[in-house]
Amino acid sequence: MRSKAQTMSLVQVRGLKKYFPIKGGLLQRTRSFVHAVDGVSFEINSGETFGLVGESGCGKTTCGNCITKILEPTGGDVYFDGRGIFELSRKEMKDIRPLMQVVFQDPYSSLNPRKNIRQILSDPFKLHTSLKRGEIEKEVDNLIKRVGLSTEHLYRYPYEFSGGQRQRIAIARAIATRPTFIFLDEPTSSVDVSVQAQILNLLNDLQREYNLTFLFVTHDIHIIRYMANRVAVMYLGKIMELAHKEDMFEDSRHPYSQALFSAVPEPNPEVKRKRIILSGETPTPIDPSPGCRFCKRCWLAKEGLCDVEEPELVNIGNDHFVACHLVN
C-alpha cells in the first residue's frame, strides 16, 4: 500500500444518491422510491484498490454504476481526475469513457454472442482511437496474450469458452483503451472457485503494470482482504464504516461490520471467534424510516437516539470512518 503522502484522489464521490421510482395504479404514478444509494461519500486514491462490501441488495453495484455513469444518479456529484462527470456533455463524456471501464459480474451476458473475440476486442479501438486496421489487429493480438489466452482463440465465439476464459476476455476488453480506473463488479463470482485466484492475480499484475485504480465490489470478504487497500462497508444504501484494510479487519467498530466479519470462516482452528447472529429481517429500502439504517437489527441501539437521528460518517482517527452514535 502506498504511503499517505504519495496518494492522490482519482475519484471523489460526494453525496451520491440513486432512487428508483415505484409506480402503480391505472396511471402508473410514482408512489414511492427505492433508496438504493442514499448519500454516499468517499474517495478512491490513484493506484489503489478500493473495496466495497456488504450483503446482497445493499447498493454496491448501483453505486459503481452511477460512478461510471452507466446509471444516471438522482443526486450528488462524482469527480474523476478533478472533473465533475455529471456536468459533462455527451461529447465530453465520450472523451473520458476510455479512461473509465467496467468488468461486469456475468461474463456470459457481457460479451456479444454474435461476434467473435477479435471483433469484440477490436471495438474499443474502433470507437476511441484512430488506429488503422493492421494496428488494431496487432493491439488485439497483444491483448489476448496479456490475459493468458492465445491468438488462436480470437476467431472463436464466447459460447466456446469457459467462465474463467470469458472473464479474461472481458478484462482484456476493459484494458484495451489504457484506462486509469476500472469498476470491477464481482468479477469472480460467476467463475469456478479453482480459477478465482488466477483471475485475481491477473488483475493484480495488470494493476501494477498499467498503474490502474480499482473499485472492487464484492460480498466475498476473503477476496476483499486479498485485493483491497481500503474497505467500505455498505448497508441499505449507506456506508457504515470505511477504513484501511488492516484497521477494518483487526478493529472494525460499527456493529454491522463486526457482525459481517464475524461470519467469515477462520482457517486457523486455534483462533476462536465469537459469531454475531443478527435478529430480525433487513428493513426495506423503500422510503426508509429516519435514524440509523441498522437500528432495528442492532443490539446496541438506543431508543430516542438511533431510531430518530441519522449518524454521520465521522473520522475516529487514522482515516477510520464510522457512522454510529455509540462509537467515538
C-alpha positions as CSV (number, residue, x, y, z in Angstrom):
1,M,0.0,0.0,0.0
2,R,1.2,3.5,-0.8
3,S,2.0,6.0,2.0
4,K,-0.5,8.7,2.6
5,A,2.0,11.3,1.3
6,Q,2.0,9.6,-2.1
7,T,-1.7,9.1,-2.6
8,M,-3.9,11.4,-4.6
9,S,-7.6,11.1,-5.2
10,L,-8.6,10.0,-8.7
11,V,-12.3,9.5,-7.9
12,Q,-14.3,11.6,-5.5
13,V,-17.8,10.7,-4.6
14,R,-19.9,13.4,-2.8
15,G,-23.4,12.7,-1.5
16,L,-24.3,10.2,-4.3
17,K,-27.9,9.2,-4.4
18,K,-29.8,6.8,-6.7
19,Y,-33.6,6.4,-6.1
20,F,-35.7,4.0,-8.2
21,P,-39.4,5.0,-8.5
22,I,-42.1,2.5,-7.7
23,K,-45.2,3.1,-9.8
24,G,-48.7,1.8,-9.5
25,G,-52.3,2.4,-10.3
26,L,-54.1,2.9,-13.5
27,L,-52.0,6.0,-14.5
28,Q,-48.7,4.4,-13.3
29,R,-48.0,7.3,-11.0
30,T,-44.9,7.2,-8.7
31,R,-46.0,6.1,-5.3
32,S,-42.6,5.7,-3.5
33,F,-38.9,5.3,-4.1
34,V,-36.3,2.6,-3.5
35,H,-33.4,4.3,-1.9
36,A,-30.7,2.1,-3.5
37,V,-27.9,4.6,-2.8
38,D,-28.6,7.3,-0.3
39,G,-25.9,10.0,0.3
40,V,-22.7,8.0,-0.2
41,S,-19.3,9.9,0.0
42,F,-15.8,8.6,-0.3
43,E,-12.6,9.0,-2.3
44,I,-10.5,6.5,-4.3
45,N,-6.8,7.2,-4.5
46,S,-4.8,6.8,-7.7
47,G,-3.3,3.3,-8.0
48,E,-5.2,1.7,-5.1
49,T,-7.9,-0.9,-4.9
50,F,-11.0,0.4,-3.0
51,G,-13.2,-2.4,-1.8
52,L,-17.0,-2.0,-1.4
53,V,-18.6,-4.8,0.6
54,G,-22.0,-5.7,2.0
55,E,-24.8,-8.1,1.7
56,S,-26.8,-8.5,-1.5
57,G,-29.1,-5.6,-2.2
58,C,-27.2,-3.0,-0.2
59,G,-26.5,-0.8,-3.2
60,K,-22.8,-1.7,-4.0
61,T,-23.3,-2.3,-7.8
62,T,-25.7,0.6,-8.1
63,C,-23.1,2.8,-6.6
64,G,-20.5,1.6,-9.0
65,N,-22.8,2.0,-12.0
66,C,-23.5,5.6,-11.0
67,I,-19.8,6.4,-10.6
68,T,-19.2,5.1,-14.1
69,K,-22.3,6.8,-15.4
70,I,-23.9,3.6,-16.5
71,L,-26.9,4.8,-14.4
72,E,-27.9,8.5,-14.1
73,P,-27.8,9.4,-10.4
74,T,-30.7,11.1,-8.5
75,G,-28.3,13.4,-6.7
76,G,-24.8,14.1,-5.6
77,D,-21.5,14.5,-7.5
78,V,-18.7,12.3,-8.8
79,Y,-15.4,13.9,-9.8
80,F,-13.0,12.0,-12.0
81,D,-9.5,13.4,-12.1
82,G,-10.9,16.7,-10.9
83,R,-13.8,16.9,-13.4
84,G,-17.4,16.6,-12.4
85,I,-18.7,13.8,-14.7
86,F,-22.4,14.6,-14.2
87,E,-21.9,18.0,-15.7
88,L,-20.2,16.8,-18.8
89,S,-21.9,16.8,-22.2
90,R,-22.2,13.7,-24.2
91,K,-19.2,14.5,-26.3
92,E,-17.1,15.4,-23.2
93,M,-18.1,12.1,-21.6
94,K,-17.1,10.2,-24.7
95,D,-13.6,11.6,-24.3
96,I,-13.5,10.4,-20.7
97,R,-15.1,7.0,-21.3
98,P,-11.9,5.2,-22.4
99,L,-10.4,6.1,-19.0
100,M,-13.3,4.6,-17.0
101,Q,-14.0,1.0,-17.8
102,V,-16.1,-1.8,-16.3
103,V,-15.7,-5.6,-15.8
104,F,-19.2,-6.9,-15.3
105,Q,-20.2,-9.7,-12.9
106,D,-21.5,-12.1,-15.5
107,P,-19.1,-12.9,-18.4
108,Y,-21.8,-14.9,-20.1
109,S,-24.0,-11.8,-20.8
110,S,-21.4,-9.1,-21.1
111,L,-19.9,-10.4,-24.3
112,N,-21.8,-10.2,-27.6
113,P,-22.6,-13.8,-28.7
114,R,-22.8,-12.7,-32.4
115,K,-19.2,-11.5,-32.5
116,N,-16.0,-13.5,-32.3
117,I,-13.3,-12.4,-29.9
118,R,-11.3,-10.5,-32.4
119,Q,-14.3,-8.4,-33.2
120,I,-15.2,-7.9,-29.5
121,L,-11.6,-6.7,-28.7
122,S,-11.4,-4.5,-31.8
123,D,-14.5,-2.5,-30.9
124,P,-12.9,-0.3,-28.2
125,F,-10.1,0.7,-30.6
126,K,-12.6,1.5,-33.4
127,L,-14.7,3.6,-31.0
128,H,-12.0,5.5,-29.2
129,T,-8.9,5.6,-31.4
130,S,-7.8,6.4,-34.9
131,L,-5.7,3.3,-35.4
132,K,-5.7,1.6,-38.7
133,R,-6.9,-2.0,-39.2
134,G,-3.4,-3.5,-39.1
135,E,-2.5,-1.6,-36.0
136,I,-5.8,-2.7,-34.3
137,E,-5.1,-6.3,-35.1
138,K,-1.6,-6.0,-33.6
139,E,-3.1,-4.5,-30.4
140,V,-5.7,-7.2,-30.2
141,D,-3.0,-9.9,-30.6
142,N,-1.1,-8.4,-27.7
143,L,-4.2,-8.0,-25.5
144,I,-5.3,-11.6,-25.8
145,K,-1.8,-12.8,-24.9
146,R,-1.6,-10.4,-22.0
147,V,-4.6,-12.0,-20.3
148,G,-3.3,-15.6,-20.7
149,L,-5.0,-16.7,-23.9
150,S,-3.6,-17.3,-27.4
151,T,-4.2,-15.7,-30.8
152,E,-6.0,-18.9,-32.0
153,H,-8.8,-18.0,-29.5
154,L,-9.5,-14.8,-31.4
155,Y,-11.7,-16.5,-34.1
156,R,-13.9,-18.3,-31.6
157,Y,-17.2,-17.1,-30.2
158,P,-18.0,-16.5,-26.5
159,Y,-20.0,-19.7,-26.1
160,E,-16.9,-21.7,-26.9
161,F,-15.1,-20.6,-23.7
162,S,-15.3,-21.4,-20.0
163,G,-16.5,-18.8,-17.5
164,G,-12.9,-18.0,-16.5
165,Q,-11.8,-17.6,-20.1
166,R,-14.7,-15.3,-20.8
167,Q,-13.8,-13.2,-17.8
168,R,-10.2,-12.9,-19.1
169,I,-11.6,-11.7,-22.4
170,A,-13.8,-9.1,-20.6
171,I,-10.7,-7.9,-18.7
172,A,-8.8,-7.6,-22.0
173,R,-11.6,-5.5,-23.4
174,A,-11.6,-3.3,-20.3
175,I,-7.8,-2.5,-20.5
176,A,-7.8,-2.1,-24.3
177,T,-8.2,1.7,-24.1
178,R,-5.5,2.1,-21.4
179,P,-7.9,3.2,-18.7
180,T,-6.8,4.7,-15.4
181,F,-9.9,3.5,-13.5
182,I,-11.8,0.2,-13.6
183,F,-15.0,-0.7,-11.8
184,L,-14.9,-4.5,-11.0
185,D,-18.4,-5.7,-10.3
186,E,-17.9,-9.0,-8.5
187,P,-15.6,-10.2,-11.3
188,T,-15.0,-13.7,-9.8
189,S,-18.5,-14.6,-8.5
190,S,-19.5,-16.3,-11.8
191,V,-16.3,-18.3,-12.3
192,D,-15.2,-21.6,-10.7
193,V,-13.5,-21.4,-7.4
194,S,-10.4,-23.1,-8.9
195,V,-9.8,-20.2,-11.3
196,Q,-10.7,-17.3,-9.0
197,A,-7.2,-17.0,-7.7
198,Q,-5.9,-16.8,-11.3
199,I,-8.3,-14.0,-12.2
200,L,-7.3,-12.1,-9.0
201,N,-3.6,-12.5,-9.7
202,L,-4.1,-11.3,-13.3
203,L,-5.9,-8.2,-12.0
204,N,-3.1,-7.5,-9.5
205,D,-0.4,-7.9,-12.3
206,L,-2.3,-5.6,-14.6
207,Q,-2.8,-3.0,-11.9
208,R,1.0,-2.9,-11.3
209,E,1.8,-2.8,-15.0
210,Y,-0.7,-0.1,-16.0
211,N,-1.0,1.8,-12.7
212,L,-4.7,1.0,-12.6
213,T,-7.2,2.2,-9.9
214,F,-9.9,-0.3,-9.0
215,L,-13.3,0.0,-7.4
216,F,-13.8,-3.7,-6.3
217,V,-17.4,-4.6,-5.4
218,T,-18.0,-8.0,-3.8
219,H,-19.7,-9.8,-1.0
220,D,-16.8,-12.2,-0.5
221,I,-14.8,-10.9,2.5
222,H,-11.8,-13.2,1.7
223,I,-11.4,-11.7,-1.7
224,I,-11.5,-8.1,-0.5
225,R,-9.0,-9.0,2.2
226,Y,-6.6,-10.2,-0.5
227,M,-7.2,-7.4,-3.0
228,A,-8.1,-4.1,-1.3
229,N,-6.1,-1.3,0.2
230,R,-9.1,0.4,1.8
231,V,-12.6,-1.1,2.5
232,A,-16.0,0.5,2.9
233,V,-19.0,-1.5,4.3
234,M,-22.4,-0.7,2.9
235,Y,-25.8,-1.4,4.4
236,L,-29.1,-0.4,2.8
237,G,-27.6,2.3,0.6
238,K,-25.4,3.8,3.3
239,I,-21.7,3.5,4.2
240,M,-21.5,2.2,7.7
241,E,-17.7,2.1,8.1
242,L,-14.6,3.0,6.0
243,A,-11.0,2.2,6.9
244,H,-7.7,0.9,5.8
245,K,-7.9,-2.9,5.3
246,E,-5.8,-3.7,8.4
247,D,-7.9,-1.5,10.6
248,M,-11.2,-2.8,9.2
249,F,-10.3,-6.5,9.7
250,E,-8.5,-6.1,13.0
251,D,-10.5,-3.4,14.7
252,S,-13.9,-2.9,13.0
253,R,-16.0,-0.6,15.1
254,H,-19.5,-0.5,13.6
255,P,-21.9,-3.2,14.9
256,Y,-22.8,-4.2,11.4
257,S,-19.2,-4.5,10.3
258,Q,-18.5,-6.6,13.4
259,A,-21.4,-8.9,12.6
260,L,-20.4,-9.2,8.9
261,F,-16.8,-10.1,9.6
262,S,-17.7,-12.5,12.4
263,A,-19.4,-14.7,9.8
264,V,-16.2,-15.2,7.9
265,P,-14.8,-18.7,8.5
266,E,-11.5,-18.7,10.3
267,P,-8.9,-21.1,8.8
268,N,-6.9,-21.4,12.0
269,P,-8.7,-23.8,14.3
270,E,-6.9,-22.4,17.3
271,V,-8.4,-19.0,16.8
272,K,-11.8,-18.7,18.5
273,R,-14.1,-16.0,17.1
274,K,-17.5,-15.2,18.5
275,R,-20.2,-15.3,15.9
276,I,-22.6,-12.4,16.0
277,I,-26.1,-13.6,14.9
278,L,-28.3,-10.7,13.9
279,S,-32.0,-10.8,14.8
280,G,-34.9,-9.6,12.7
281,E,-35.0,-9.1,9.0
282,T,-33.3,-6.5,6.8
283,P,-35.6,-3.4,6.6
284,T,-36.9,-2.4,3.2
285,P,-35.0,0.3,1.3
286,I,-38.4,1.7,0.2
287,D,-38.8,5.1,1.8
288,P,-36.7,4.1,4.8
289,S,-37.6,5.4,8.3
290,P,-35.4,8.1,9.9
291,G,-32.5,7.3,12.1
292,C,-29.7,4.7,11.6
293,R,-30.5,2.1,8.9
294,F,-29.1,-0.6,11.1
295,C,-31.0,0.4,14.1
296,K,-33.7,-2.3,14.0
297,R,-31.1,-5.1,14.0
298,C,-28.5,-3.5,16.2
299,W,-28.0,-5.0,19.8
300,L,-26.6,-1.6,21.0
301,A,-29.3,0.7,19.6
302,K,-30.7,3.3,22.0
303,E,-34.3,4.3,21.7
304,G,-34.8,8.0,21.1
305,L,-31.4,8.4,19.5
306,C,-30.6,5.7,17.0
307,D,-34.1,5.4,15.7
308,V,-34.6,9.2,15.3
309,E,-31.3,10.7,14.3
310,E,-29.2,9.5,11.4
311,P,-25.5,9.2,12.3
312,E,-22.8,10.9,10.2
313,L,-19.8,9.2,8.9
314,V,-17.1,10.5,11.3
315,N,-13.3,10.1,11.3
316,I,-12.4,8.5,14.6
317,G,-8.7,8.6,13.8
318,N,-6.2,7.2,11.2
319,D,-8.7,7.8,8.4
320,H,-11.1,5.3,10.0
321,F,-14.7,6.5,9.5
322,V,-17.7,5.1,11.3
323,A,-21.4,6.1,11.1
324,C,-22.6,5.2,14.6
325,H,-23.8,7.4,17.5
326,L,-22.2,5.0,20.0
327,V,-18.7,4.9,18.6
328,N,-16.1,7.7,19.2
